[in-house]
């Protein structure tokens, strides 16, 4: 079972439907305690960094999310849900993130049209189970004005270029983040969600033995 965190800041139904389309059962989670009962989590997100962190704090999600990620179960952040995985966001001042990945989230430099909105290609930087079956330079759908700067370059799995090269997918151990919207990036976005679902099923099978 894949849980989708409902903290009032994400396209929950579209993520749920995309998972169902590739054959995986998903459940929208409204209670942080429910995270203890599932095998994988997706944290979606749209809007501002500070607002998202305040909503997670208000909903008492933060400790449960950190504990879930520390358990080794697969965790995927999408768009703003990826950005809050990092330690600090610089939108409207500095704000603490979840700290699951080292680094900060910064604004695109001046000169280009902001937000970065639409289809862009992704260059694969290193192998990842999350990207199995994804050709290099496949296109995905982005909507964002800020991007991540990981401290560890080894956390960068794929990059895109929008005046500056930025991480499109990051990951460390069982925690991944996609800056784009896989649920809006068919067919390759659906492939990523399918890969994530397979990782969740593998974890569930191992933990039941």
C-alpha positions in Angstrom: 0.0 0.0 0.0 1.2 3.5 -0.9 0.2 6.4 1.2 -0.2 9.9 -0.2 0.2 12.6 2.5 -2.7 15.0 2.7 -1.5 18.2 4.3 -3.6 20.5 2.1 -0.8 21.3 -0.3 -0.8 18.8 -3.2 -2.6 17.3 -6.2 -3.6 14.2 -4.3 -6.2 12.8 -6.6 -4.1 13.0 -9.7 -1.2 11.2 -8.0 -3.7 8.6 -6.7 -5.2 8.0 -10.1 -1.8 7.8 -11.8 -0.7 5.1 -9.3 -3.9 3.2 -9.9 -3.3 3.5 -13.7 0.0 1.6 -13.3 -1.5 -1.0 -11.1 -0.7 0.1 -7.5 -3.1 0.6 -4.7 -2.9 4.1 -3.0 -4.6 5.7 -0.1 -4.8 9.4 0.8 -3.6 9.8 4.4 -5.1 12.4 6.6 -3.7 11.2 10.0 0.1 11.0 10.6 -0.4 7.9 12.7 -1.6 6.1 9.5 2.0 6.2 8.2 2.9 3.3 10.5 0.5 1.0 8.6 1.8 1.4 5.1 4.8 0.4 3.0 5.6 3.5 0.9 4.8 7.2 1.0 4.5 9.9 -1.5 4.6 13.6 -0.4 3.2 15.8 -3.1 3.3 19.6 -2.9 2.4 22.8 -4.7 3.0 26.4 -3.4 5.6 28.0 -1.1 8.2 26.2 1.0 7.5 28.0 4.3 3.7 27.5 3.8 4.2 23.8 3.2 6.4 23.3 6.3 3.9 25.3 8.4 1.1 23.0 7.1 3.1 19.9 7.9 3.8 21.2 11.3 0.2 22.2 12.0 -0.9 18.7 10.9 1.7 17.1 13.1 3.2 15.3 10.1 6.9 16.2 10.6 8.0 13.6 13.2 6.0 10.9 11.5 7.5 11.6 8.1 11.1 11.7 9.6 10.4 8.4 11.4 9.0 6.8 8.3 12.0 7.8 6.2 14.3 6.5 8.9 12.6 3.1 8.8 13.9 2.3 5.3 10.6 2.2 3.6 10.4 3.9 0.2 9.6 7.6 0.3 9.1 9.9 -2.7 8.6 13.7 -2.6 7.1 15.4 -5.7 7.7 19.1 -6.7 7.4 21.1 -3.5 7.3 17.8 -1.7 10.8 17.2 -3.0 12.1 20.7 -2.0 11.0 20.3 1.6 13.1 17.2 1.9 16.1 19.5 2.2 17.5 21.4 5.2 16.7 25.0 4.2 14.4 26.8 1.8 15.1 30.4 0.8 11.6 31.4 -0.4 10.5 34.5 1.5 13.5 34.2 3.9 15.2 31.2 5.2 13.0 28.4 6.5 13.9 25.0 7.9 12.9 21.9 5.9 12.6 18.3 6.9 16.3 17.8 6.7 16.1 14.3 5.1 18.6 15.5 2.4 21.5 17.9 2.9 21.3 21.1 1.0 19.1 24.1 0.4 16.5 25.3 -2.0 17.2 28.5 -3.9 15.6 30.8 -6.5 16.4 30.6 -10.2 18.8 33.4 -11.2 17.3 36.5 -13.0 17.0 36.5 -16.7 14.6 33.7 -17.5 10.9 33.5 -17.3 9.8 32.4 -13.8 8.3 30.0 -13.0 9.9 27.3 -15.0 6.7 25.8 -16.5 6.2 23.2 -19.1 8.1 20.2 -20.6 11.8 19.9 -20.2 14.3 17.0 -20.8 16.2 15.2 -18.1 19.8 14.1 -18.3 20.5 10.9 -16.4 23.5 11.4 -14.1 23.6 8.0 -12.3 21.7 4.7 -12.3 18.7 4.5 -10.0 16.0 1.9 -9.5 13.5 4.8 -9.7 14.6 5.5 -13.3 14.6 1.9 -14.7 13.3 1.9 -18.3 13.6 5.7 -18.6 15.6 6.8 -21.7 18.2 9.6 -21.3 16.8 13.1 -22.3 13.2 12.0 -21.8 10.7 14.9 -21.2 8.9 15.7 -18.0 6.5 18.4 -16.8 7.8 21.1 -14.5 6.2 24.0 -12.6 8.6 25.7 -10.1 10.4 28.9 -9.3 13.0 27.4 -6.9 15.4 24.5 -7.2 17.5 22.3 -4.9 21.2 22.7 -4.3 22.3 19.4 -2.6 25.4 19.5 -0.5 26.3 16.0 -1.8 26.5 15.8 -5.5 26.0 12.0 -5.2 22.4 12.7 -4.2 21.7 14.0 -7.8 20.2 11.3 -10.0 19.1 13.4 -13.0 19.3 17.0 -14.1 17.5 19.5 -16.3 18.6 22.8 -17.7 16.7 26.1 -17.4 19.4 28.7 -17.7 21.1 26.8 -14.9 21.5 23.1 -14.5 19.4 21.9 -11.6 18.5 18.5 -10.0 15.4 17.0 -11.6 15.6 13.9 -9.5 17.5 13.4 -6.2 17.8 10.4 -3.9 19.6 8.9 -1.0 19.0 5.4 0.3 15.2 5.0 0.4 14.3 8.7 0.0 13.8 10.2 -3.5 12.5 13.5 -4.8 11.3 14.5 -8.2 11.2 18.2 -9.1 8.7 17.6 -11.9 5.2 16.1 -11.7 5.4 12.4 -12.7 1.6 12.2 -12.6 1.5 14.8 -15.4 4.5 13.5 -17.4 3.1 10.4 -19.2 4.5 8.0 -20.3 7.8 8.4 -18.5 6.3 9.9 -15.4 4.0 6.9 -15.1 7.1 4.7 -15.5 8.7 6.4 -12.5 5.6 5.9 -10.4 5.5 2.2 -11.5 9.1 1.8 -10.5 8.4 3.4 -7.1 5.4 1.0 -6.7 7.7 -2.0 -7.4 10.1 -0.8 -4.8 7.3 -0.5 -2.3 6.1 -4.0 -3.1 9.6 -5.4 -2.7 10.0 -3.8 0.7 6.6 -5.1 1.8 7.5 -8.6 0.6 10.9 -8.5 2.5 9.4 -7.1 5.7 6.7 -9.8 5.8 9.2 -12.7 5.7 
